[in-house]
Amino acid sequence: MSWILAVETSTEWCSVALGRLDADGTLACLSRHEHTGARSSSRVLPAAGELLAEAGIALADCAAIAFGAGPGSFTGLRTACGVAQGLAFGASLPVVPVNTLMACAERARRDGPPLPDGTAVLVALDARMDEAYTGAFAWRDGRWHALTAMQVGPPETVALPAGPYWLAGNAAEVFGERLAGLGGAQRLASDAMPDARAVAALAFGALARGEAVEAAEAMPIYLRDKVAQTIAEREAAAALRAAGSRP
């Protein structure tokens, strides 16, 4: 089975994996997962080169390049998408965008105890700005299905799935009791964060279903309409904070 190179930089971690499926469908994966903060862009390509050398293959031997498409850090998503596009262009390979919330659900399913039949996975990630990225997924027929629309907003406004669910992602640790759905979760998987191994695992199914795109068509998933404030907006916000702190 061909390999897939996967890149995930939607958080403060630089995660790169080189995976292939064994004959029995088991994922064999080489990976690098490092806390790099804002320096992911300088580490992605060296990590990819290390994995290819370790596997003894060339990039052109891969079936596709996968990347964590978002939602997540604006800079991190641009990094992952840009690297995937560049590598895919150079090797004439297709690109597989993978939803990072779905990657969290996949980690909760693969790394934890068996997911009971009929139990959904609600994913909630810290989106900064006192908001959370959220979405709920169900595992059916060997793949994930979205139960709720992805959203970004205050942690109190999370849309909950019907029926039993697990809660994955770091929002529970960040927001505590403010996070809607915390008390109703059958299991907490706060360490189920997006990584390249989960992206690679999901990419094989997506590739088989014909969901790969040309490199030029690969795009990040942004849930916020606006990702940065202008200088004037930052100054106005600072003035309001200062006014509010006066006796």
MIGUKOL-47441 format. One record per residue: residue in one letter; x, y, z of N, C-alpha, C in turn. Coordinates in pm, 1 decimal. Last residue first. Example, Ala and Ser with C-alpha at 12.3 -4.5 7.8 and 13.67 -1.06 7.14 Angstrom:
// residues 2
(S,(1285.0,-225.0,708.0),(1367.0,-106.0,714.0),(1290.0,3.0,787.0))
(A,(1319.0,-569.0,780.0),(1230.0,-450.0,780.0),(1320.0,-330.0,780.0))
***
This chain:
// residues 247
(P,(-1149.2,5373.0,3867.9),(-1249.5,5372.4,3974.5),(-1361.9,5469.6,3944.0))
(R,(-1075.6,5208.0,3556.2),(-1070.5,5327.8,3640.7),(-1177.9,5321.0,3748.1))
(S,(-1114.6,4995.7,3389.7),(-1034.1,4970.8,3510.9),(-1026.6,5090.6,3602.6))
(G,(-1248.8,5090.8,3171.9),(-1319.3,5002.2,3261.9),(-1245.1,4976.7,3390.4))
(A,(-1050.6,5230.3,3041.8),(-1162.0,5304.7,3100.3),(-1236.7,5220.1,3201.9))
(A,(-891.2,5018.0,2954.2),(-835.9,5116.0,3049.8),(-947.6,5194.0,3118.4))
(R,(-1064.6,4895.9,2777.1),(-1017.2,4822.1,2894.9),(-964.1,4918.4,3001.5))
(L,(-1091.0,5100.6,2587.9),(-1207.5,5054.5,2662.7),(-1167.9,4979.5,2788.0))
(A,(-831.1,5115.0,2492.6),(-888.5,5231.8,2559.5),(-1011.5,5191.8,2642.6))
(A,(-804.9,4865.0,2372.3),(-718.7,4898.8,2486.2),(-775.6,5016.7,2563.9))
(A,(-988.9,4894.6,2164.0),(-1012.2,4793.6,2267.0),(-929.0,4821.8,2391.1))
(A,(-861.0,5096.3,2017.0),(-993.7,5122.4,2074.8),(-1024.2,5023.2,2186.1))
(E,(-627.6,4963.8,1940.0),(-617.4,5083.2,2024.3),(-750.4,5113.5,2091.7))
(R,(-738.1,4762.8,1779.0),(-662.9,4725.9,1898.7),(-651.6,4844.4,1993.9))
(E,(-852.7,4921.0,1577.9),(-938.8,4838.0,1662.3),(-867.3,4796.8,1789.4))
(A,(-623.7,5037.8,1464.7),(-725.2,5123.8,1526.8),(-815.4,5044.1,1620.0))
(I,(-497.2,4811.9,1362.4),(-431.6,4889.4,1468.0),(-533.2,4974.9,1541.2))
(T,(-741.8,4546.0,1324.9),(-661.1,4655.8,1273.8),(-595.6,4727.4,1391.6))
(Q,(-722.2,4200.1,1414.3),(-773.0,4333.8,1436.5),(-682.1,4436.7,1369.6))
(A,(-789.4,3895.3,1241.4),(-695.4,3991.2,1299.2),(-763.9,4125.7,1315.3))
(V,(-978.4,3735.6,1126.6),(-881.3,3669.4,1211.9),(-782.4,3766.2,1275.6))
(K,(-1312.3,3709.1,1050.2),(-1202.4,3803.0,1064.1),(-1103.8,3745.5,1163.4))
(D,(-1478.1,3495.8,1045.0),(-1477.7,3582.4,927.3),(-1358.4,3676.8,929.3))
(R,(-1373.1,3177.3,1156.2),(-1387.3,3319.7,1187.4),(-1383.0,3399.7,1057.6))
(L,(-1323.0,2937.4,1043.1),(-1457.4,2959.7,1096.2),(-1481.1,3104.6,1134.4))
(Y,(-1151.8,2812.9,770.5),(-1156.8,2923.5,865.4),(-1300.5,2940.4,913.0))
(I,(-970.0,2562.9,648.3),(-1106.2,2586.4,697.4),(-1099.5,2696.5,803.4))
(P,(-751.6,2608.1,358.8),(-779.3,2588.6,501.3),(-927.2,2612.0,531.9))
(M,(-749.2,2430.1,45.6),(-778.4,2551.9,122.4),(-796.4,2518.6,269.5))
(A,(-647.0,2322.7,-271.0),(-642.9,2298.3,-126.0),(-660.4,2429.4,-51.4))
(E,(-621.8,2367.1,-538.2),(-756.4,2377.5,-481.6),(-758.7,2358.0,-330.6))
(A,(-363.7,2316.6,-613.7),(-410.5,2454.9,-623.0),(-546.0,2475.6,-556.8))
(A,(-350.8,2034.1,-593.3),(-279.6,2119.7,-498.4),(-333.3,2262.9,-497.4))
(E,(-672.6,1877.7,-627.9),(-547.5,1926.7,-684.8),(-483.2,2023.9,-587.2))
(V,(-793.5,1657.4,-367.3),(-806.6,1770.7,-458.1),(-671.1,1800.4,-521.6))
(A,(-972.5,1363.1,-255.4),(-848.9,1440.6,-274.0),(-874.1,1551.7,-375.9))
(E,(-1190.7,1201.0,-237.9),(-1203.1,1334.7,-181.1),(-1074.5,1416.4,-189.4))
(G,(-1233.8,934.0,-306.4),(-1218.9,1033.3,-412.0),(-1227.2,1176.1,-363.9))
(R,(-1228.4,745.9,-111.9),(-1361.4,796.7,-149.8),(-1353.8,903.3,-258.2))
(A,(-957.9,713.5,-70.5),(-1032.6,603.4,-131.6),(-1170.9,647.5,-178.9))
(L,(-904.7,954.3,63.3),(-845.4,930.0,-68.1),(-921.5,819.8,-141.6))
(A,(-1042.0,913.1,301.9),(-1083.1,1021.5,213.2),(-1029.0,1000.9,72.1))
(G,(-894.6,699.2,409.7),(-1035.5,682.4,376.2),(-1083.8,787.8,279.2))
(F,(-645.9,829.3,438.6),(-657.5,708.0,356.6),(-802.6,684.1,315.4))
(A,(-696.5,1040.8,615.2),(-668.1,1071.1,474.9),(-680.1,947.7,386.2))
(L,(-720.4,935.6,867.7),(-841.8,982.7,801.5),(-819.5,1003.9,652.6))
(A,(-447.0,880.3,913.9),(-547.9,773.9,920.9),(-675.0,813.1,847.7))
(A,(-331.3,1136.2,895.4),(-296.4,1031.8,798.5),(-401.8,921.8,796.1))
(V,(-449.0,1257.4,1119.7),(-472.1,1313.5,986.7),(-442.2,1208.6,879.5))
(A,(-338.4,1101.0,1321.5),(-483.2,1096.4,1299.4),(-518.3,1151.6,1162.5))
(R,(-71.5,1180.6,1286.1),(-108.2,1039.5,1274.7),(-257.7,1025.0,1248.4))
(A,(-66.9,1455.4,1333.8),(-51.7,1408.7,1196.3),(-86.9,1261.5,1180.0))
(D,(-333.4,1558.1,1559.7),(-194.5,1529.8,1526.4),(-189.0,1464.6,1389.0))
(P,(-551.8,1734.9,1777.2),(-515.1,1695.9,1640.6),(-366.3,1666.3,1627.4))
(M,(-603.4,1569.8,2097.2),(-580.6,1688.4,2016.2),(-538.7,1646.6,1875.5))
(A,(-698.7,1438.6,2355.6),(-726.4,1401.6,2216.5),(-724.2,1527.1,2130.7))
(D,(-681.7,1511.6,2616.1),(-555.4,1499.2,2543.7),(-575.4,1456.4,2398.4))
(S,(-938.1,1498.6,2712.2),(-880.0,1631.4,2691.9),(-749.6,1626.6,2613.8))
(A,(-1175.1,1326.8,2712.6),(-1049.2,1295.3,2644.5),(-981.3,1427.3,2609.2))
(L,(-1416.8,1206.5,2932.0),(-1338.1,1321.9,2890.5),(-1207.1,1273.5,2829.1))
(R,(-1730.3,1044.9,2893.3),(-1585.8,1033.0,2907.8),(-1519.0,1160.9,2860.3))
(Q,(-1988.0,1130.5,2887.5),(-1961.1,1001.0,2949.8),(-1812.2,978.7,2972.5))
(A,(-2093.6,1461.8,2956.4),(-2004.7,1372.6,2881.6),(-1981.8,1242.4,2957.3))
(G,(-2235.5,1646.7,3099.0),(-2308.6,1535.9,3039.1),(-2222.0,1435.6,2966.5))
(G,(-2066.4,1850.4,3182.9),(-2125.5,1762.5,3283.2),(-2194.4,1640.1,3224.7))
(L,(-2004.5,1976.6,2938.0),(-1900.8,1913.8,3019.6),(-1960.1,1811.6,3115.8))
(G,(-2199.3,2113.0,2803.0),(-2182.1,1972.3,2773.3),(-2079.6,1901.2,2858.1))
(A,(-2035.9,2423.8,2779.6),(-2161.4,2349.7,2772.4),(-2132.3,2204.4,2735.6))
(L,(-1796.9,2542.3,2987.2),(-1814.5,2468.7,2862.4),(-1943.2,2388.1,2866.0))
(R,(-1773.5,2639.3,3239.9),(-1834.7,2727.7,3140.2),(-1865.1,2653.3,3010.1))
(E,(-1628.5,2460.3,3388.6),(-1774.3,2449.3,3392.6),(-1844.8,2542.3,3295.4))
(G,(-1344.9,2490.4,3179.5),(-1409.3,2430.1,3295.4),(-1559.4,2424.4,3281.5))
(F,(-1184.1,2601.9,2981.8),(-1304.1,2673.6,3022.8),(-1374.5,2613.4,3144.4))
(V,(-955.6,2433.0,2955.5),(-943.0,2578.3,2945.0),(-1062.2,2650.2,3008.8))
(E,(-1043.6,2171.8,2976.1),(-942.8,2219.4,3069.9),(-934.7,2371.1,3071.1))
(A,(-1225.1,2168.4,2762.4),(-1272.4,2137.7,2897.7),(-1173.5,2187.2,3002.0))
(A,(-1069.3,2216.5,2537.6),(-1156.8,2323.0,2585.7),(-1208.6,2296.5,2726.9))
(N,(-910.7,2017.8,2421.8),(-860.2,2087.3,2541.0),(-952.4,2193.4,2598.1))
(G,(-1075.9,1706.3,2324.3),(-1015.7,1836.4,2302.7),(-986.6,1909.3,2432.6))
(A,(-1399.4,1546.7,2362.7),(-1257.5,1545.7,2327.6),(-1207.4,1688.5,2307.4))
(L,(-1641.1,1368.2,2525.5),(-1595.3,1505.2,2501.6),(-1444.4,1503.3,2481.0))
(W,(-1887.6,1132.5,2411.1),(-1759.8,1163.4,2474.5),(-1724.6,1308.6,2442.6))
(Y,(-2243.8,1088.0,2459.5),(-2126.5,1136.4,2386.9),(-2004.1,1141.6,2476.9))
(P,(-2585.1,981.9,2399.0),(-2460.3,980.6,2475.8),(-2342.3,1029.0,2391.9))
(G,(-2825.0,1214.8,2243.9),(-2775.7,1085.9,2290.1),(-2642.8,1096.4,2362.4))
(A,(-2744.8,1471.3,2014.8),(-2848.1,1395.5,2085.2),(-2788.8,1261.5,2127.2))
(P,(-2473.1,1702.1,2079.0),(-2538.4,1596.1,2002.1),(-2649.6,1531.8,2084.8))
(L,(-2489.3,2057.0,2138.3),(-2466.8,1920.6,2187.3),(-2535.1,1818.4,2097.2))
(A,(-2316.5,2346.1,2066.9),(-2430.3,2263.5,2025.5),(-2401.4,2118.2,2061.2))
(V,(-2207.8,2586.4,2302.0),(-2176.0,2464.4,2226.6),(-2303.2,2386.2,2193.6))
(T,(-2214.6,2821.6,2444.9),(-2308.8,2805.8,2333.1),(-2284.8,2680.2,2250.7))
(E,(-2019.0,2860.9,2632.0),(-2153.7,2832.3,2682.5),(-2251.8,2797.9,2570.4))
(P,(-1792.3,2939.9,2497.2),(-1803.5,2799.6,2539.0),(-1941.6,2762.1,2590.4))
(P,(-1864.9,3144.0,2210.2),(-1846.1,3129.9,2354.4),(-1866.4,2985.6,2397.8))
(G,(-1744.0,2999.8,1895.5),(-1821.9,3091.3,1977.1),(-1793.5,3071.4,2124.1))
(V,(-1769.8,2833.8,1594.4),(-1678.8,2898.6,1687.1),(-1760.5,3000.7,1763.9))
(Q,(-1864.3,2512.6,1458.6),(-1891.0,2650.2,1497.8),(-1777.7,2702.5,1583.8))
(M,(-1987.7,2267.0,1235.0),(-1875.6,2326.1,1307.1),(-1909.6,2470.6,1342.6))
(A,(-2306.1,2115.4,1290.8),(-2220.6,2202.9,1211.2),(-2102.9,2250.6,1296.4))
(T,(-2324.9,1774.6,1400.4),(-2355.9,1916.8,1415.4),(-2264.0,1996.3,1325.0))
(L,(-2239.5,1533.7,1301.7),(-2373.1,1540.7,1362.1),(-2419.7,1683.9,1380.8))
(A,(-2050.8,1393.0,1042.3),(-2078.3,1512.4,1122.8),(-2222.2,1509.6,1173.0))
(H,(-1904.2,1075.3,1063.7),(-2011.4,1155.7,1005.8),(-2038.1,1273.7,1098.6))
(W,(-1623.6,866.7,990.8),(-1687.7,967.1,1074.5),(-1793.2,1044.2,995.1))
(R,(-1638.2,512.1,909.6),(-1597.8,650.2,886.3),(-1673.6,743.1,980.0))
(G,(-1747.7,254.6,929.9),(-1605.0,270.5,908.2),(-1557.7,410.7,877.9))
(D,(-2018.8,286.5,988.3),(-1977.8,226.4,860.7),(-1831.2,255.3,827.9))
(R,(-1969.8,563.3,1204.0),(-2061.1,465.1,1144.0),(-2002.7,415.2,1012.8))
(W,(-1925.9,773.7,1460.5),(-1851.4,673.6,1384.4),(-1948.5,566.8,1335.7))
(A,(-2012.8,1117.9,1462.6),(-2052.1,980.1,1492.3),(-1972.5,885.7,1403.3))
(F,(-1937.3,1435.9,1613.4),(-1920.9,1336.2,1508.3),(-1965.3,1198.9,1557.1))
(A,(-1958.8,1791.5,1652.7),(-1986.2,1656.6,1703.1),(-1988.1,1558.3,1586.9))
(G,(-1760.4,2077.8,1728.4),(-1833.1,1997.8,1631.3),(-1851.0,1858.3,1688.6))
(T,(-1598.5,2396.4,1790.3),(-1670.3,2276.3,1830.6),(-1737.3,2207.0,1711.8))
(Y,(-1373.4,2619.4,1929.9),(-1413.7,2553.4,1806.1),(-1482.2,2423.7,1845.5))
(A,(-1449.5,2882.3,2160.5),(-1411.8,2743.1,2134.5),(-1455.7,2703.5,1994.5))
(E,(-1322.1,3187.5,2313.1),(-1414.8,3110.7,2231.1),(-1361.0,2968.4,2211.3))
(D,(-1149.0,3385.0,2405.9),(-1257.3,3338.2,2491.9),(-1365.2,3263.9,2413.7))
(M,(-940.5,3408.2,2227.4),(-1042.7,3513.3,2224.1),(-1167.8,3472.7,2302.8))
(R,(-899.1,3052.1,2147.4),(-851.5,3182.3,2197.0),(-966.6,3283.7,2188.1))
(A,(-1017.6,2815.9,2107.5),(-999.2,2898.3,1988.4),(-940.6,3035.0,2022.6))
(D,(-987.2,2495.8,2230.8),(-967.3,2636.1,2264.0),(-936.6,2713.6,2136.3))
(L,(-1226.8,2263.8,2108.1),(-1089.5,2310.3,2115.6),(-1085.6,2458.2,2151.9))
(A,(-1423.2,1990.1,2132.1),(-1421.2,2131.9,2169.0),(-1276.4,2173.2,2192.3))
(V,(-1625.8,1738.1,1999.1),(-1491.2,1795.2,2004.6),(-1502.1,1944.0,2035.8))
(L,(-1803.8,1460.8,2086.8),(-1813.0,1606.6,2078.9),(-1672.5,1662.1,2096.6))
(V,(-1882.0,1165.4,1949.9),(-1767.9,1237.1,2006.0),(-1789.0,1386.1,1980.1))
(A,(-2149.8,936.0,2040.4),(-2087.5,1037.7,1956.5),(-1961.8,1091.0,2025.1))
(T,(-2241.6,601.7,2052.6),(-2185.8,712.7,2129.0),(-2113.7,808.4,2034.7))
(G,(-2318.3,380.6,1910.4),(-2418.9,483.3,1934.6),(-2369.2,601.5,2014.2))
(D,(-2097.3,160.8,2075.2),(-2189.4,183.5,1962.8),(-2292.7,289.0,2001.0))
(P,(-1820.7,307.2,2252.3),(-1944.4,227.0,2249.0),(-2030.1,261.3,2127.9))
(L,(-1489.5,285.6,2167.2),(-1602.9,377.5,2162.6),(-1731.6,296.3,2153.7))
(P,(-1250.8,135.0,2380.3),(-1341.4,123.3,2266.3),(-1459.7,219.6,2276.7))
(P,(-1028.4,386.9,2527.4),(-1102.7,259.9,2531.3),(-1196.3,252.9,2411.4))
(G,(-810.2,574.5,2304.3),(-878.0,548.3,2430.0),(-941.0,410.3,2432.7))
(D,(-706.7,608.9,2052.5),(-614.1,609.0,2165.5),(-679.4,575.2,2298.7))
(R,(-918.5,605.8,1865.4),(-804.7,515.6,1849.8),(-721.9,500.6,1977.3))
(R,(-1105.8,799.4,1953.7),(-1148.8,662.6,1920.9),(-1031.1,565.7,1921.4))
(A,(-952.1,1026.8,1985.9),(-1028.1,976.4,2100.3),(-1070.0,831.6,2076.4))
(R,(-857.8,1056.2,1724.6),(-763.7,1025.8,1832.3),(-835.7,969.8,1954.4))
(E,(-1099.2,1117.7,1595.9),(-1027.3,996.3,1559.7),(-926.7,957.6,1667.5))
(A,(-1155.7,1365.0,1710.3),(-1247.3,1253.1,1732.6),(-1178.7,1120.3,1702.1))
(C,(-940.8,1505.7,1598.8),(-950.6,1488.9,1744.6),(-1042.6,1373.3,1779.0))
(A,(-1011.2,1497.4,1331.3),(-886.9,1431.5,1373.0),(-884.3,1411.5,1524.2))
(M,(-1234.4,1657.0,1335.6),(-1252.6,1514.2,1310.0),(-1127.8,1435.7,1349.4))
(L,(-1104.6,1896.9,1370.6),(-1195.5,1850.5,1475.6),(-1221.0,1700.5,1459.8))
(T,(-963.3,1918.9,1130.6),(-888.7,1897.8,1254.6),(-978.6,1855.1,1370.5))
(N,(-1026.5,1759.7,825.1),(-1084.6,1842.3,931.1),(-1014.1,1814.3,1064.1))
(V,(-791.0,1754.0,570.0),(-855.8,1677.8,677.0),(-902.1,1774.1,785.7))
(P,(-727.5,1743.4,223.2),(-753.5,1826.1,341.0),(-831.0,1745.2,444.2))
(V,(-499.5,1592.9,30.4),(-619.1,1553.3,105.5),(-634.0,1645.6,226.8))
(V,(-376.6,1631.3,-298.5),(-378.3,1678.5,-160.2),(-509.3,1636.5,-94.7))
(P,(-176.8,1443.5,-539.0),(-299.6,1507.9,-491.0),(-286.2,1546.2,-343.9))
(L,(145.4,1524.4,-683.7),(59.3,1440.9,-600.4),(-69.5,1515.9,-565.9))
(S,(388.5,1615.2,-804.8),(268.8,1583.9,-884.8),(175.3,1488.7,-811.0))
(A,(590.6,1709.0,-650.0),(589.2,1564.5,-674.1),(469.1,1519.8,-757.1))
(G,(545.1,1984.7,-636.4),(676.0,1935.2,-675.2),(676.5,1788.0,-712.9))
(F,(278.6,1998.9,-545.2),(315.5,2052.6,-675.7),(445.5,1989.6,-724.0))
(A,(311.9,1885.6,-289.7),(227.1,1819.9,-388.9),(257.7,1869.3,-529.6))
(L,(473.0,2071.5,-157.8),(520.2,1934.2,-176.8),(441.0,1863.3,-287.1))
(G,(300.5,2297.7,-169.0),(433.1,2300.3,-228.2),(487.3,2161.2,-255.9))
(Q,(70.6,2207.6,-29.7),(62.2,2249.6,-169.9),(198.7,2244.6,-237.3))
(A,(179.5,2156.8,224.2),(115.8,2049.2,148.0),(107.9,2084.6,-0.1))
(V,(266.9,2415.7,292.8),(363.0,2306.7,280.5),(304.1,2193.1,196.9))
(G,(19.1,2552.8,296.2),(125.2,2592.8,205.3),(228.2,2483.8,184.6))
(C,(-119.2,2416.0,499.6),(-172.4,2417.8,363.5),(-62.1,2452.4,263.6))
(A,(46.6,2468.1,722.1),(19.5,2331.2,678.9),(-28.7,2325.8,534.6))
(T,(39.8,2756.1,728.7),(165.2,2680.9,718.1),(140.3,2541.5,662.3))
(R,(-229.2,2810.8,761.9),(-161.6,2858.0,640.1),(-30.0,2782.8,618.8))
(L,(-261.8,2701.1,1014.6),(-334.9,2644.6,900.8),(-271.2,2686.1,769.0))
(G,(-96.0,2867.9,1170.3),(-68.4,2725.5,1159.4),(-138.0,2661.3,1041.5))
(T,(-225.7,3116.8,1147.5),(-89.8,3099.7,1095.0),(-57.3,2952.9,1074.6))
(F,(-473.7,3049.3,1271.3),(-468.1,3104.4,1136.5),(-330.7,3081.7,1074.1))
(S,(-537.5,2753.5,1448.4),(-457.8,2874.9,1439.5),(-446.0,2921.7,1294.7))
(G,(-846.5,2606.8,1332.1),(-731.0,2614.3,1419.6),(-661.7,2747.1,1403.5))
(P,(-1066.2,2366.0,1164.5),(-1027.4,2496.6,1216.3),(-907.7,2489.3,1310.9))
(G,(-805.3,2256.5,937.1),(-870.4,2347.8,1029.2),(-1004.3,2292.1,1074.1))
(A,(-661.6,2077.6,787.8),(-713.9,2196.3,720.2),(-779.1,2296.7,813.8))
(G,(-380.2,1901.9,803.1),(-487.4,1944.2,891.3),(-540.5,2078.3,844.5))
(F,(-313.4,1724.3,496.8),(-284.3,1829.1,594.6),(-407.3,1857.9,679.6))
(A,(-141.2,1490.0,285.8),(-257.2,1529.7,365.9),(-217.1,1640.8,461.5))
(I,(-50.0,1387.6,-31.6),(-7.8,1470.4,81.8),(-134.1,1513.5,155.1))
(A,(-34.5,1054.4,-172.7),(-94.6,1186.4,-154.0),(-24.5,1258.7,-39.1))
(A,(121.1,835.0,-211.9),(-3.1,842.9,-288.2),(-64.1,981.5,-280.7))
(C,(481.9,846.0,-252.4),(358.5,860.9,-174.2),(237.2,867.8,-267.3))
(D,(699.0,856.5,-413.2),(645.7,723.0,-384.9),(515.5,728.9,-305.7))
(A,(785.2,1116.6,-412.5),(705.0,1073.7,-527.7),(647.2,933.6,-508.9))
(L,(952.0,1121.4,-191.1),(820.1,1183.9,-181.6),(729.1,1136.5,-294.2))
(A,(1104.2,795.8,-153.0),(1103.9,933.5,-201.6),(962.9,990.1,-189.8))
(I,(1207.0,591.0,129.5),(1128.6,619.6,9.1),(1148.3,764.4,-31.8))
(G,(1292.0,505.5,380.9),(1365.2,465.3,261.8),(1288.8,486.1,133.1))
(A,(1194.4,585.6,620.6),(1116.7,483.4,549.0),(1189.2,433.0,425.7))
(E,(1385.2,778.2,681.0),(1368.4,663.6,770.6),(1293.5,549.8,702.9))
(A,(1340.3,962.3,476.6),(1468.5,891.7,482.7),(1457.9,767.5,569.8))
(L,(1086.1,1047.6,549.7),(1106.0,983.7,420.1),(1236.0,903.9,418.2))
(L,(1148.0,1163.2,797.7),(1058.0,1048.0,790.2),(1073.9,973.8,657.9))
(E,(1318.2,1376.5,728.9),(1364.2,1271.6,820.1),(1279.1,1145.3,807.3))
(G,(1148.0,1534.2,571.2),(1265.8,1471.2,512.1),(1319.2,1358.1,596.7))
(A,(966.9,1619.1,765.7),(920.1,1536.4,654.8),(1036.2,1463.9,588.6))
(A,(1138.2,1775.8,922.9),(1075.0,1656.6,980.9),(1025.5,1563.2,871.4))
(P,(1203.9,1984.4,741.3),(1307.0,1892.4,791.8),(1248.8,1764.3,850.4))
(L,(935.8,2091.1,707.5),(1007.6,2027.3,596.6),(1123.4,1939.5,644.1))
(V,(869.1,2186.7,976.3),(788.2,2091.7,900.5),(868.9,2018.3,794.0))
(R,(1021.6,2385.3,1096.4),(1046.4,2246.8,1135.5),(976.2,2145.7,1045.0))
(S,(942.4,2637.2,1035.9),(1083.6,2605.2,1014.6),(1115.4,2458.4,1040.7))
(S,(674.7,2644.2,1106.5),(709.1,2657.5,965.3),(854.1,2619.5,936.8))
(S,(667.2,2638.8,1386.3),(634.8,2517.7,1310.1),(683.1,2525.4,1166.8))
(R,(709.8,2836.5,1571.4),(820.2,2800.8,1482.0),(792.1,2676.9,1398.5))
(A,(533.8,2902.4,1769.2),(516.2,2970.2,1640.5),(621.5,2930.0,1537.6))
(G,(565.6,2588.5,1918.1),(507.1,2721.5,1926.9),(486.5,2779.5,1788.3))
(T,(656.8,2331.0,1911.6),(740.5,2432.5,1848.5),(687.1,2573.6,1864.5))
(H,(664.1,2022.1,2023.4),(607.5,2150.5,2064.6),(700.4,2261.7,2016.1))
(E,(631.3,1761.0,1783.7),(716.0,1846.5,1865.3),(645.6,1977.6,1899.2))
(H,(644.3,1466.4,1643.9),(541.7,1547.4,1709.6),(613.3,1633.8,1813.3))
(R,(680.8,1257.5,1373.3),(749.4,1355.6,1455.7),(641.7,1446.0,1513.2))
(S,(644.1,910.0,1275.7),(597.4,1044.8,1303.7),(698.4,1126.7,1381.8))
(L,(517.5,639.8,1088.9),(635.4,705.9,1142.7),(596.5,851.0,1167.0))
(C,(277.7,380.8,1109.2),(306.2,524.0,1099.4),(440.5,559.4,1160.6))
(A,(30.2,173.7,988.3),(169.4,178.8,1031.8),(218.3,320.5,1007.2))
(L,(-293.5,79.6,1055.0),(-209.3,192.3,1015.0),(-70.1,177.6,1075.0))
(T,(-446.3,-212.3,927.9),(-380.6,-145.7,1040.2),(-289.3,-34.8,988.8))
(G,(-546.5,-361.3,719.9),(-605.8,-230.7,744.6),(-546.6,-155.3,861.7))
(D,(-406.5,-585.9,664.4),(-525.6,-602.9,748.1),(-592.5,-469.9,782.0))
(A,(-189.7,-489.3,519.9),(-289.2,-571.0,449.9),(-417.9,-587.0,530.0))
(D,(-141.0,-149.9,641.9),(-101.8,-288.3,622.1),(-215.9,-366.5,556.6))
(L,(-113.3,173.8,515.6),(-204.2,72.2,568.4),(-150.8,-65.7,537.9))
(R,(115.5,425.5,625.4),(66.6,333.4,523.5),(-23.4,231.0,591.6))
(G,(248.0,759.4,687.0),(171.1,639.5,720.9),(138.0,554.3,600.2))
(L,(421.5,990.2,841.9),(429.5,915.4,717.2),(364.5,781.0,745.1))
(A,(363.6,1310.3,988.5),(357.4,1163.3,992.2),(366.6,1107.7,851.6))
(V,(415.7,1582.3,1203.6),(432.4,1529.0,1068.7),(433.2,1376.8,1079.2))
(S,(343.4,1865.7,1384.6),(321.1,1721.6,1377.1),(327.4,1677.5,1231.3))
(C,(407.0,2103.1,1609.9),(441.2,2068.5,1472.4),(436.2,1916.5,1462.6))
(W,(178.7,2269.9,1821.7),(261.8,2152.1,1794.3),(285.1,2138.9,1645.6))
(E,(-6.1,2458.9,1870.6),(132.5,2496.4,1895.7),(229.4,2380.6,1872.2))
(T,(-219.3,2376.0,1590.3),(-200.2,2416.3,1729.3),(-54.0,2458.3,1747.1))
(S,(-205.8,2302.5,1328.9),(-315.9,2391.4,1366.3),(-307.8,2438.1,1511.0))
(T,(-35.7,2142.9,1178.6),(22.3,2253.8,1256.0),(-85.8,2351.8,1301.5))
(E,(34.4,1850.2,1023.9),(-66.2,1909.4,1112.0),(0.6,2016.5,1198.7))
(V,(68.2,1644.0,741.4),(120.6,1760.1,813.6),(8.6,1820.8,896.7))
(A,(154.5,1328.1,601.6),(55.9,1415.3,663.9),(123.7,1523.6,747.0))
(L,(191.7,1120.6,327.8),(262.4,1212.8,415.2),(161.1,1312.8,468.7))
(I,(112.7,787.8,272.3),(60.5,924.1,273.5),(144.4,1004.6,371.8))
(W,(214.8,511.9,59.4),(225.0,594.8,178.5),(149.0,725.9,160.1))
(S,(48.4,223.0,-76.2),(124.6,346.9,-83.8),(121.3,423.4,47.6))
(M,(85.2,-119.3,0.0),(0.0,0.0,0.0),(88.5,123.9,0.0))
***
